[in-house]
Amino acid sequence: MLMPRFLHMTYDLDDPAVISVIDQVSLWSARFGFFLFDHLELRPNLNILDLACGTGFPLFELAQMHGASCQVTGVDIWKSAIERARLKAKAAQCSNVQLVEADATRLPFEDGSFDLIISNLGINNFPAPDAVLAECFRVSKPGARLVLTTNPSGHMTEFYALFRQTLLELQKPVYLERLQAHEAHRGSKESLSDQLRAAGFRVGKIRESQFHLRYLDGSAFFTHFLTQIGFLEGWRRVVDQEDEERVFALLENKLNLIAHAAGELRLTVPMLYMEGEKQYRHQH
């Protein structure tokens, strides 16, 4: 009897590549990843696509939790992220993983290639989500599942209420219109359901939850790496450059006052898990 493969696997904890695998996921995306894994039904013998896989989460977890009977492909347009994910795949010895640098609106796969498509925090970040969903429909097999997690409208509701109040003080209606459009781009359970149906999927399991981001004060919030790379650019586009410093100085001060009174700054983040299923088409 052959010794099981997993007994031959060894890891050098001083190898930078192995360390990169250990340090693979942010607290932000992990929250949604846990939500995803709580509700995703595991099945054998699947061809799985992780869309907008970034540096490898939840790609590698999907590959390892499903095991050797399943093949997992990660796709992202971000070249540097794909290169880092390839390093992780080698270091983690994930033989059932492949990585492809590609645009989600033009996937380099045959029609009907995948049994399961996952996108963790991807859908509201695609410039053309309807085109992406159309591609997901094309490359999915009949009966395949499309599983999405996202932070829908209502994200950081406490911050947006204060942002709106601050913009009202400037008496520039165009700023309020921009803020409303910015909030709306995240979509809702209803709008995302409509998008899935329009792409040809039957909406299945839906789950909702929430968590809280906590900061000592507004200054910590604005300098946090997640805010800097994930949100600040979009907020800055709401106001014209000549008002930018004034608006954000006011916001920081107001958030600091709230945090001082409450003992912390606490922001609510809703989570949405949604499944779509590609329907079998009867032949006539």
N, C-alpha and C positions, 0 to 999 in steps of 0.2 A: 504494500500500500504506500502510495506517495505521501510524503509529508505535506500538509496543507500549505499553499502559497503564502498565507499570511504569517506563517512561522519563519519564513525566510526574509521578511521585510525588516530592514534596519534603517535607522535615521541618525544622521550626525547633527546634533543640536548646536554645533558650532558652524554649520554650513549656512551662509547667508540665504541660500535658496530655500532651505528648510525653514528658517526663521520667517521668511516671507510668507510661507504657507500658514504658519501659526498666526501671524499678524495679518489675516486676510480680510477682515470685515469690520466695518464701522458699526458703532452702537446704533446709529440711525437705521441702516439697512437691516441690521440683525433683528430689530424690533419687528419689522415686517416679515422677515424670514421666519421667525418663530410663529407668527400668525399664519403664514403660508403652510408651514409644516404641521401645524395643529389641525389643519382642515384638508390637506391634500391626501386623497386616497392613493395608497401605494399598490402598484400592480407590477407583475414581472413582464419581461420580454418587450419592453417599450423602446421606441426610438424617440428620444426626448430632445427638445430644443429649448435652450435658455436664451431668450431674446434680450439684448442689451445686458450682457453678462458682466460687463466691466472687467475688473481684475479677478473675478472668479467666484462671486457669491450671488446667488446660491448654487452656482454651477457644480462645484466640487462636492458640496453637501448632497445635492441631488444625485450625483453619480455614485457616491459612496453609500447613501442610505438605500438606493435602489439595488445596488450590487451588480455583479458581473453579467446578469442576463439583459441588462439595459445599456444602451449606448446613449451618451449625452453629448450634444453639440452646443458649444457656446458661440454666440455671434455678437459682435459689437463693431461699430464704425471707428471706435477710438483705438488707434494703432498701438499706442504705448500701453494701454490697458491689456490688450490682447497679448502683447509681448510678455508682460508680467504674468498673465494667466498661463501662458505656455511654460514659463519657468516653474510656476507652482505645480502644474500638471506633472512635469517631470520629477520634481522633488517629492511630491506626494504619491508618486507611483500610481496614478489613476489611469489605468490602461483603457478604460471605457470612456475617455474624454477626448474630443477633438475641438479645436478652436478655429474660427473663421472670421477674418476681418471683412465685414460687409455692411452695406446699408440695409436697414430693416424694410425699406420700401422696395428693395430689389434683391431679394434673397436668392443666393446661387444654388437652389435646391430644386429637384424635380417636384412636380405636382404630387400630392399625396404621400409625402415622405415621412411625416411624423405622427406619432400616436398621442403625444402630449407636448404642448407648448407652454412654457412658463415665462412670465415677465414680472419680476419683482421691482416695483417702483419705476416701471418703464413707461406706461401708457401716457401719462400726462407730460412726459418730457420729450416725446417724439414731435417734431415740427408738423408732421402730417399723419396723425394717428389713424385716420380712416384708411389711408393708403397702406399703413402697416397692418391693420386688421384684415384688409383685403388680401395681403400677402400671406398672413397667417392662415386664412381660409384656403388659399391655393395650395400651400405646402402641407396642410394637415390631411390625414386620412379620413374617410367617412367614419364617424363615431369618435373621432379624436376630441380631446379636451383642450381648451385654451384656458389657462389659469392666470389671473391677474391680481396683483395687489397694488394698492395706490393710497395716497393720502388725499381724499376728496375735498370738495368745498367745505369750509368750516375749519380748515387747517389754521392753527394758531389764531383762533378767533379773537382772543384777548388782544393780541398785537394789532390785528387788522381793525378792530374797533377803535383803538387809539390812533392808528394811522388815519383812519377816516375822520376822526374828530380833529386831528391836527390839520388836515387838508381843508376842512370846512372853515377853519380860522383864516386861511389864506384867501378864501372867496374866489377860487379858480375852479369853476365847474369841470373843466377838461381834466383836471387831476383826479377828481372823483370818478369820472367816466373811465379813465385809465385803470384806476385801482379796481373798479368793479370788473372790468375785462380781465385784469390779472387774476383776480380771485376766481372768476368763472372758468378759466382755462383748466382748472383742476377737475372740473366735472363733478357729477353726483352719481349716486347709485342709479337714478333714473336715466340720466343722459348717457352714462356708460352702457347701461342695458340697451338703450336705443342704438348705440353705435355697434354693439355686438350683433344685434338682430339685423341691422342694415348690412353688415358684412356677411350674413348668412348663418350665424350661429344661433342655436337655441340657448337662452339663458338658463342656467341651472342653479347650482348652489351659490348662495350669497351669504356672507357673514360680515358683521360690523363690530368694531370695537374701538377703543381709544386708549391713549396713554398721555402722560404729561412730560414735557420737557421742563427742566428746572435749572435756574440760573441764580446766582447771588444777586445780580442786578442787571439793568439794561446794558451797561458797559460790557459785562461779561457776555451777554447775549450777542451783541453786535460784533465782538472780536472773536467769538467762537468760530472754529474752522468750518463747521457745518453751515453756519449763517453766511460766512464769507464766500464759500464756493457754491452753496446750494440755493441761496435765496436773495442775497443783497443786490445782485445785479438786476434782478427783476423789479425789486422795490425802487431802485434808483431810476429806472426807466419811467416810473409813474410821474415824476416831477421834472421840470426843465432844469438845466444845469445851474441857472442863476439862483434857483430856490433850494438847491440840493442841500447845501451845508446848513442852512437855516432849518429846514424840515427835519433833518436827521439829528441835529443838535437838540431840537425840541423833543423829538421822540425819545432820544436817549435820556434826557432829563426827566421826562414824564415817567418812563419805565423805571428809572432809578428811584423816583419818589414812591411809586407803587410798591416796588420791591422793599424799600426801607420800611414802609408801613406794614407790609404783610410778612416780612421776614425772608422773602424770596420772590423771584419772578417765576410764575408757573403758567405754562402755555399748553393748551389742549390740542392734541393731534388725533383726529379720527383716522381709523384704518378701515379699508374696504377690501374684502376678498370676494372675487367673482369668478365663476366658471361659465364658459360657453362650450357647447358641444356642436360639432359639425354633423349635421343630419345625414343619414343614409338617403340616397335618392333611388327611388324605385324605378326599375326599367319597364318601359311600356312596349 
